[in-house]
Amino acid sequence: MSSHNPWPDFWIPQPELHLTKKQLQHFETLEETFVASASGASIPFQTTQPQEKWAFLHWLSQRQPVLFHGSTHGNIECFEPRAPFDRSADDFSKQTAVYASSDALWAMFYAVLDRSIPVRFLNGALQFQQEDGWSRMHYFFSVDSLDEVAATRNPWHSGTVYILPAKGFEQQPPYTLQSHTVLEPHWASLAPVKPLAHITIEPEDFPLLHLVRTHQSEVIDQWAKLEPDGFPWLDSQGNAQTLPIHPSKN
């Protein structure tokens, strides 16, 4: 456990962001040219800096009420409400809805993970409640290390982050996770949503790619049955827990 925070260290804090005057001017131009027009156009973002696309999207979220949706599809003109395939225990995540994130980095994970490969994954983004308010955003990302199909291919590829208007969306209420009150940047709209703009994301644009963990889905499935609220089913040191051995009934 961290000596400064009451939550486990395997929750990755959001990277710090320091923008230059030149970057801010560039971001303002992109916002005025592509986002304000709400045409759904692709933003021609040219950069050699790995974190700059995330920096732009994060900066944009602080400027106006927008949300993000990461996808492997780059030509979506309108998002229609759909019933998700979701293993979460909460009802919010099971609505027939359009889902989006107020945190760009979380959406980027969904953009760069190649889900045409049937690889199982765990992920989360949340803030922890503190005495003085909510903490900075924290993340957890993990892919199945033993998936036979994924093992033969790189599960990362280029994708798209869509910028959506926040109007009409509702945020998932806070809930308790392992004795902590947490808030996810998870939003849902029951009505169709047209994107304001979108941007192509490469794996190297995702700042936490090198911190994605691995797990064995068969073990996680068993833990999920034993402790439904135990996500991500690690010990306090961030190691996989050994499944309990039950004595034979014979």
Residue frames relative to the residue before (quaternion, step in Angstrom):
aa qw qx qy qz dx dy dz
M 1.0000 0.0000 0.0000 0.0000 0.00 0.00 0.00
S 0.5362 -0.6215 0.4624 0.3353 3.55 -1.17 0.58
S 0.4776 -0.6636 0.4939 0.2959 3.56 -1.13 0.68
H 0.7086 0.4439 -0.2512 0.4876 3.59 1.25 -0.32
N 0.7852 0.2627 -0.1306 0.5454 3.59 1.06 -0.68
P 0.4668 -0.7010 0.4635 0.2754 3.60 -1.03 0.70
W 0.6446 0.5074 -0.3356 0.4629 3.61 1.21 -0.13
P 0.6472 -0.5546 0.3484 0.3901 3.62 -1.14 0.52
D 0.5699 -0.6386 0.4197 0.3022 3.54 -1.16 0.72
F 0.5680 0.5979 -0.4177 0.3815 3.61 1.13 -0.26
W 0.5438 0.5465 -0.4183 0.4802 3.61 1.26 0.00
I 0.2813 -0.8043 0.5078 0.1270 3.58 -0.43 1.29
P 0.3614 -0.7413 0.5138 0.2364 3.63 -0.69 0.97
Q 0.5971 -0.5614 0.4363 0.3714 3.54 -1.17 0.61
P 0.5040 -0.6568 0.4574 0.3246 3.62 -0.87 0.88
E 0.4986 -0.6264 0.5019 0.3275 3.54 -1.18 0.56
L 0.1954 -0.7953 0.5701 0.0656 3.53 -1.08 0.76
H 0.0078 0.7821 -0.6212 0.0474 3.56 -0.79 1.07
L 0.1334 -0.8297 0.5414 0.0270 3.56 -0.44 1.24
T 0.3793 -0.7065 0.5520 0.2288 3.54 -1.09 0.78
K 0.6612 -0.4933 0.3792 0.4191 3.55 -1.27 0.29
K 0.6358 0.5342 -0.3244 0.4529 3.58 1.02 -0.78
Q 0.6449 0.5108 -0.3186 0.4707 3.60 0.99 -0.81
L 0.6494 0.5275 -0.3181 0.4459 3.56 0.91 -0.90
Q 0.6488 0.5086 -0.3151 0.4702 3.58 0.97 -0.83
H 0.6459 0.5154 -0.3088 0.4709 3.57 1.03 -0.85
F 0.6600 0.5115 -0.3043 0.4584 3.58 0.92 -0.90
E 0.6460 0.5233 -0.3223 0.4528 3.59 0.96 -0.83
T 0.6373 0.5226 -0.3224 0.4656 3.57 1.05 -0.76
L 0.6537 0.5063 -0.3097 0.4695 3.58 0.97 -0.85
E 0.6420 0.5255 -0.3216 0.4563 3.56 0.96 -0.84
E 0.6970 0.4759 -0.2757 0.4600 3.58 0.82 -0.99
T 0.7172 0.4750 -0.2553 0.4413 3.58 0.95 -0.88
F 0.8291 0.2584 -0.0950 0.4866 3.58 0.83 -0.97
V 0.7236 0.4341 -0.2712 0.4630 3.63 0.83 -0.87
A 0.6732 0.5180 -0.3008 0.4335 3.58 0.87 -0.93
S 0.6414 0.5394 -0.3264 0.4372 3.57 1.10 -0.61
A 0.2191 -0.8246 0.4930 0.1704 3.60 1.28 -0.43
S 0.3589 0.7638 -0.4656 0.2665 3.57 1.08 0.70
G 0.4780 -0.6748 0.4326 0.3591 3.57 1.26 -0.23
A 0.3953 0.7657 -0.4403 0.2520 3.57 1.30 0.11
S 0.5214 -0.6000 0.5092 0.3299 3.52 -1.34 0.42
I 0.3406 -0.7352 0.5516 0.1979 3.56 -0.87 0.96
P 0.2942 -0.7793 0.5258 0.1724 3.65 -0.54 1.11
F 0.0358 0.8434 -0.5301 0.0805 3.54 0.47 1.26
Q 0.0677 -0.7952 0.6025 -0.0033 3.57 -0.52 1.21
T 0.2338 0.7704 -0.5650 0.1806 3.58 -0.70 1.05
T 0.2761 -0.7306 0.5977 0.1807 3.54 -1.24 0.52
Q 0.5891 0.5629 -0.3666 0.4491 3.58 1.28 -0.01
P 0.4887 -0.7304 0.3907 0.2739 3.59 -0.53 1.17
Q 0.7669 0.3831 -0.2148 0.4680 3.61 0.96 -0.73
E 0.4631 0.7373 -0.4305 0.2378 3.60 1.20 -0.15
K 0.6247 0.5220 -0.3601 0.4556 3.62 1.00 -0.63
W 0.6393 0.4913 -0.3283 0.4921 3.57 1.00 -0.77
A 0.6236 0.5482 -0.3408 0.4409 3.59 0.97 -0.83
F 0.6594 0.5043 -0.3136 0.4609 3.57 0.94 -0.86
L 0.6878 0.4827 -0.2928 0.4563 3.59 0.83 -0.96
H 0.6450 0.5053 -0.3224 0.4741 3.59 0.99 -0.79
W 0.6359 0.5228 -0.3180 0.4702 3.58 0.96 -0.88
L 0.6495 0.5313 -0.3144 0.4438 3.57 0.95 -0.90
S 0.6572 0.5234 -0.3107 0.4445 3.58 1.00 -0.82
Q 0.6533 0.4901 -0.3096 0.4869 3.57 1.21 -0.44
R 0.6500 0.5459 -0.2937 0.4395 3.56 1.27 -0.41
Q 0.8155 -0.0212 0.0760 0.5734 3.58 0.93 -0.85
P 0.6024 -0.5924 0.3929 0.3630 3.60 -1.20 0.42
V 0.2509 0.7481 -0.5705 0.2281 3.55 -0.02 1.34
L 0.2012 -0.7406 0.6275 0.1311 3.52 -1.32 0.44
F 0.3227 -0.7575 0.5440 0.1619 3.57 -1.28 0.29
H 0.0814 -0.7689 0.6329 0.0402 3.53 -1.18 0.69
G 0.2085 -0.7920 0.5656 0.0969 3.57 -0.66 1.14
S 0.0513 0.8131 -0.5729 0.0899 3.56 -0.85 0.97
T 0.4622 -0.6462 0.5269 0.3019 3.53 -1.28 0.41
H 0.6389 0.5020 -0.3150 0.4905 3.59 1.31 -0.13
G 0.2371 -0.8319 0.4939 0.0879 3.56 -0.77 1.04
N 0.7153 0.4415 -0.2521 0.4793 3.59 1.20 0.16
I 0.3126 0.7603 -0.5095 0.2542 3.58 1.05 0.75
E 0.2059 -0.8047 0.5499 0.0882 3.58 -0.64 1.13
C 0.7910 0.0075 0.0000 0.6118 3.58 1.19 -0.50
F 0.2986 -0.7470 0.5693 0.1695 3.57 -0.93 0.93
E 0.1777 -0.7838 0.5905 0.0734 3.54 -0.81 1.07
P 0.5627 -0.5971 0.4396 0.3654 3.62 -1.01 0.68
R 0.0024 0.7970 -0.6027 0.0391 3.55 -0.94 0.94
A 0.4766 -0.6264 0.5263 0.3217 3.54 -1.24 0.49
P 0.3029 -0.7974 0.4913 0.1764 3.62 -0.50 1.11
F 0.3704 -0.6360 0.6078 0.2981 3.52 -1.34 0.33
D 0.1735 0.8113 -0.5199 0.2034 3.54 -0.02 1.31
R 0.3011 -0.7754 0.5363 0.1435 3.55 -0.93 0.98
S 0.4229 0.7158 -0.4638 0.3061 3.60 1.25 0.05
A 0.5031 -0.6723 0.4604 0.2882 3.53 -1.18 0.62
D 0.6291 0.5748 -0.3405 0.3974 3.60 1.17 -0.45
D 0.5504 -0.6282 0.4505 0.3154 3.56 -1.20 0.61
F 0.5621 0.6287 -0.3913 0.3684 3.59 1.07 -0.67
S 0.7270 0.4553 -0.2370 0.4561 3.58 0.92 -0.93
K 0.6677 0.4960 -0.3000 0.4671 3.58 1.26 -0.02
Q 0.4245 0.7106 -0.4601 0.3210 3.58 1.26 0.17
T 0.4271 -0.6112 0.5804 0.3274 3.54 -1.27 0.39
A 0.2988 0.7665 -0.4777 0.3082 3.55 -0.05 1.34
V 0.4498 -0.5762 0.5802 0.3594 3.50 -1.43 -0.07
Y 0.1653 -0.8085 0.5602 0.0720 3.59 -0.71 1.06
A 0.0298 0.7876 -0.6130 0.0547 3.53 -1.10 0.77
S 0.3396 -0.7284 0.5654 0.1855 3.54 -1.33 0.31
S 0.3676 -0.7010 0.5604 0.2438 3.55 -1.07 0.72
D 0.6523 0.4442 -0.3071 0.5318 3.58 1.33 0.01
A 0.4017 -0.7579 0.4650 0.2190 3.58 -0.55 1.19
L 0.6386 0.5538 -0.3472 0.4061 3.59 0.94 -0.79
W 0.6243 0.5286 -0.3351 0.4674 3.59 1.02 -0.76
A 0.6573 0.5039 -0.3101 0.4669 3.59 0.97 -0.85
M 0.6171 0.5663 -0.3462 0.4227 3.60 1.05 -0.71
F 0.5903 0.5676 -0.3674 0.4409 3.59 1.08 -0.68
Y 0.6823 0.4767 -0.2845 0.4758 3.59 0.93 -0.88
A 0.6289 0.5418 -0.3387 0.4430 3.59 1.15 -0.51
V 0.7869 0.3709 -0.1859 0.4569 3.59 0.86 -0.90
L 0.5797 0.5489 -0.3937 0.4557 3.61 1.24 -0.09
D 0.3468 -0.7600 0.5187 0.1819 3.56 -0.61 1.18
R 0.1030 -0.8417 0.5292 0.0307 3.56 -0.10 1.26
S 0.4320 0.6330 -0.5029 0.3998 3.58 1.22 0.39
I 0.6096 0.4553 -0.3317 0.5577 3.55 1.35 -0.27
P 0.3910 -0.7459 0.4781 0.2493 3.64 -0.70 0.94
V 0.2172 0.7874 -0.5430 0.1948 3.57 0.68 1.10
R 0.3743 -0.7102 0.5533 0.2221 3.56 -0.98 0.89
F 0.0007 -0.8111 0.5846 -0.0174 3.56 -1.02 0.72
L 0.2434 -0.7125 0.6372 0.1645 3.51 -1.37 0.43
N 0.1388 0.7960 -0.5843 0.0762 3.57 -1.01 0.66
G 0.0610 0.7949 -0.6024 0.0398 3.51 -1.22 0.45
A 0.0444 -0.7490 0.6598 0.0416 3.52 -1.26 0.56
L 0.2076 0.7951 -0.5419 0.1762 3.58 -0.74 0.98
Q 0.3138 -0.6915 0.6130 0.2183 3.49 -1.42 0.25
F 0.3408 -0.7313 0.5587 0.1921 3.55 -1.10 0.76
Q 0.4455 -0.6816 0.5086 0.2799 3.56 -1.01 0.82
Q 0.0793 -0.7760 0.6257 0.0118 3.53 -0.97 1.00
E 0.7043 -0.4563 0.3184 0.4408 3.56 -1.26 0.15
D 0.7636 0.3524 -0.1845 0.5086 3.57 1.07 -0.75
G 0.7731 -0.2855 0.1665 0.5414 3.60 1.21 0.38
W 0.7178 -0.4260 0.3224 0.4465 3.56 -1.21 -0.44
S 0.5037 -0.6413 0.4911 0.3064 3.57 -1.12 0.73
R 0.6329 -0.4459 0.4241 0.4700 3.55 -1.29 -0.13
M 0.6330 -0.5385 0.3789 0.4071 3.59 -1.20 0.33
H 0.1002 -0.7699 0.6286 0.0457 3.55 -1.17 0.77
Y 0.2125 -0.8069 0.5490 0.0490 3.55 -1.15 0.74
F 0.0483 -0.7414 0.6656 0.0698 3.49 -1.40 0.40
F 0.0390 0.7926 -0.6049 0.0658 3.57 -0.84 1.04
S 0.1353 0.7834 -0.5952 0.1170 3.58 -0.91 0.93
V 0.1393 -0.7695 0.6177 0.0830 3.58 -1.13 0.74
D 0.6139 -0.5705 0.4076 0.3626 3.54 -1.21 0.59
S 0.3313 -0.7756 0.5102 0.1688 3.60 -0.68 1.09
L 0.7471 0.4148 -0.2127 0.4738 3.59 1.17 -0.45
D 0.3868 0.7264 -0.4914 0.2852 3.59 1.22 0.15
E 0.4349 -0.7503 0.4352 0.2418 3.58 -0.51 1.21
V 0.6731 0.4793 -0.3033 0.4746 3.60 1.01 -0.76
A 0.6909 0.4890 -0.2874 0.4483 3.56 0.81 -1.00
A 0.6081 0.5879 -0.3551 0.3981 3.58 1.09 -0.67
T 0.6893 0.4720 -0.2821 0.4718 3.59 1.15 -0.50
R 0.7623 0.2823 -0.1630 0.5592 3.59 1.26 -0.18
N 0.5179 -0.5867 0.5120 0.3541 3.52 -1.29 0.39
P 0.3296 -0.7868 0.4793 0.2064 3.64 -0.53 1.06
W 0.6401 0.5285 -0.3257 0.4526 3.61 1.26 0.03
H 0.1300 0.7809 -0.6020 0.1043 3.56 -0.96 0.83
S 0.6644 -0.4890 0.3609 0.4351 3.59 -1.25 0.09
G 0.0122 -0.7891 0.6137 -0.0232 3.55 -1.14 0.71
T 0.4537 -0.6791 0.5162 0.2580 3.54 -1.29 -0.30
V 0.1555 -0.7332 0.6507 0.1214 3.54 -1.12 0.75
Y 0.2226 -0.7764 0.5822 0.0936 3.54 -0.75 1.15
I 0.2858 -0.7309 0.5992 0.1583 3.54 -1.06 0.86
L 0.0822 -0.8276 0.5549 -0.0184 3.57 -0.55 1.23
P 0.4918 -0.6133 0.5066 0.3541 3.60 -1.14 0.47
A 0.4573 -0.7151 0.4608 0.2591 3.58 -0.94 0.87
K 0.5005 0.6721 -0.4247 0.3427 3.60 1.19 -0.38
G 0.7884 0.2918 -0.2406 0.4852 3.55 -0.90 0.97
F 0.6212 0.5240 -0.3441 0.4702 3.60 1.26 -0.15
E 0.1656 -0.7482 0.6305 0.1234 3.55 -1.27 0.50
Q 0.4000 -0.7314 0.5053 0.2230 3.57 -0.99 0.87
Q 0.5569 -0.5859 0.4724 0.3512 3.54 -1.15 0.66
P 0.4660 -0.6866 0.4743 0.2942 3.63 -0.82 0.91
P 0.6135 -0.5269 0.4239 0.4078 3.62 -1.23 0.38
Y 0.0343 -0.7860 0.6171 0.0128 3.57 -1.20 0.55
T 0.5286 -0.6317 0.4707 0.3163 3.56 -1.32 0.16
L 0.0066 -0.7723 0.6346 -0.0286 3.56 -0.91 1.01
Q 0.8308 -0.1756 0.0764 0.5226 3.57 -0.49 1.24
S 0.7522 -0.4263 0.1708 0.4726 3.56 0.76 1.20
H 0.6388 0.4854 -0.3403 0.4905 3.61 1.25 0.09
T 0.3405 -0.6869 0.5954 0.2401 3.57 -1.09 0.70
V 0.0227 -0.8281 0.5578 -0.0514 3.57 -0.63 1.14
L 0.1971 -0.7530 0.6190 0.1048 3.52 -1.33 0.48
E 0.2247 -0.7836 0.5678 0.1144 3.56 -0.73 1.09
P 0.4374 -0.6645 0.5271 0.2987 3.61 -1.18 0.50
H 0.3509 0.7649 -0.4392 0.3144 3.53 1.11 0.88
W 0.0056 -0.8234 0.5632 -0.0687 3.56 -0.56 1.20
A 0.1232 -0.7961 0.5901 0.0520 3.58 -1.19 0.58
S 0.1190 -0.7583 0.6377 0.0646 3.53 -1.15 0.77
L 0.3521 -0.7477 0.5267 0.1987 3.57 -0.89 0.92
A 0.6817 0.4411 -0.2710 0.5170 3.58 1.32 -0.15
P 0.6221 -0.5294 0.4063 0.4095 3.61 -1.19 0.38
V 0.1512 -0.7912 0.5901 0.0537 3.55 -1.16 0.67
K 0.2249 -0.7553 0.6015 0.1309 3.56 -0.93 0.94
P 0.4376 -0.7104 0.4783 0.2741 3.63 -0.80 0.92
L 0.4910 -0.6397 0.5105 0.2984 3.54 -1.21 0.63
A 0.7525 -0.1675 0.1640 0.6154 3.56 1.06 -0.86
H 0.1468 -0.7805 0.5920 0.1371 3.59 -1.25 0.03
I 0.2028 -0.7785 0.5890 0.0763 3.51 -1.29 0.48
T 0.4285 -0.6959 0.5164 0.2559 3.59 -0.96 0.86
I 0.1388 -0.7938 0.5911 0.0343 3.55 -0.94 0.99
E 0.2088 -0.7557 0.6103 0.1128 3.56 -0.93 0.96
P 0.6641 -0.5103 0.3431 0.4253 3.62 -1.12 0.47
E 0.6760 0.5001 -0.3049 0.4473 3.60 0.96 -0.80
D 0.5732 0.5771 -0.3808 0.4398 3.61 1.28 -0.17
F 0.6207 0.5468 -0.3366 0.4499 3.59 1.23 -0.44
P 0.3809 -0.7963 0.4178 0.2151 3.61 -0.23 1.24
L 0.7538 0.3940 -0.2105 0.4819 3.61 1.10 -0.59
L 0.2679 0.7997 -0.5051 0.1832 3.59 1.22 0.34
H 0.6953 0.4825 -0.2804 0.4529 3.58 0.95 -0.85
L 0.6872 0.4642 -0.2796 0.4839 3.60 1.26 -0.15
V 0.4118 0.6887 -0.4885 0.3428 3.60 1.25 0.24
R 0.3111 -0.7731 0.5326 0.1478 3.55 -0.76 1.07
T 0.3211 -0.7009 0.5830 0.2562 3.56 -1.35 -0.13
H 0.0370 -0.7841 0.6194 0.0143 3.54 -1.22 0.50
Q 0.4119 -0.6520 0.5646 0.2941 3.55 -1.37 0.06
S 0.4062 -0.7661 0.4427 0.2282 3.56 -0.39 1.24
E 0.6071 0.5609 -0.3675 0.4263 3.60 1.03 -0.67
V 0.6556 0.4920 -0.3041 0.4854 3.56 1.03 -0.80
I 0.6505 0.5187 -0.3163 0.4559 3.58 0.94 -0.89
D 0.6263 0.5448 -0.3372 0.4440 3.59 0.99 -0.81
Q 0.6665 0.4922 -0.3028 0.4709 3.57 0.99 -0.81
W 0.6493 0.5046 -0.3199 0.4706 3.57 0.99 -0.81
A 0.6291 0.5529 -0.3336 0.4328 3.58 1.01 -0.80
K 0.6476 0.4930 -0.3147 0.4885 3.58 1.12 -0.63
L 0.6833 0.4862 -0.2845 0.4645 3.58 1.01 -0.81
E 0.7990 0.0654 0.0110 0.5976 3.57 0.99 -0.91
P 0.2070 -0.8336 0.4980 0.1193 3.62 0.25 1.20
D 0.7453 0.3731 -0.2123 0.5102 3.60 1.10 -0.64
G 0.4935 0.7138 -0.3880 0.3104 3.58 1.23 0.34
F 0.2593 0.7948 -0.5148 0.1899 3.62 1.25 0.16
P 0.6377 -0.2552 -0.7265 -0.0219 1.59 -1.82 1.81
W 0.5670 -0.6626 0.3574 0.3343 3.56 1.13 0.74
L 0.4490 0.6205 -0.4939 0.4115 3.53 0.79 1.20
D 0.5066 -0.6070 0.4901 0.3671 3.57 -1.22 0.33
S 0.7345 -0.4461 0.2812 0.4271 3.59 -1.29 0.13
Q 0.6608 0.4859 -0.3006 0.4867 3.59 1.25 -0.34
G 0.5584 -0.6313 0.3791 0.3819 3.57 1.28 0.00
N 0.5351 0.6220 -0.4073 0.4011 3.58 1.23 0.33
A 0.5931 -0.5632 0.4349 0.3767 3.57 -1.20 0.54
Q 0.3777 -0.7307 0.5245 0.2198 3.56 -0.94 0.88
T 0.4477 -0.6663 0.5274 0.2783 3.54 -1.15 0.70
L 0.4685 -0.6793 0.4846 0.2902 3.56 -0.88 0.91
P 0.4934 -0.6541 0.4708 0.3272 3.62 -0.95 0.77
I 0.3385 -0.7273 0.5634 0.1977 3.54 -1.09 0.75
H 0.2255 -0.7917 0.5559 0.1156 3.57 -0.55 1.16
P 0.4991 -0.6613 0.4629 0.3151 3.61 -0.90 0.83
S 0.5667 -0.6084 0.4341 0.3468 3.56 -1.08 0.69
K 0.4269 -0.7044 0.5111 0.2457 3.55 -1.10 0.78
N 0.5683 0.6072 -0.3885 0.3969 3.62 1.22 -0.22
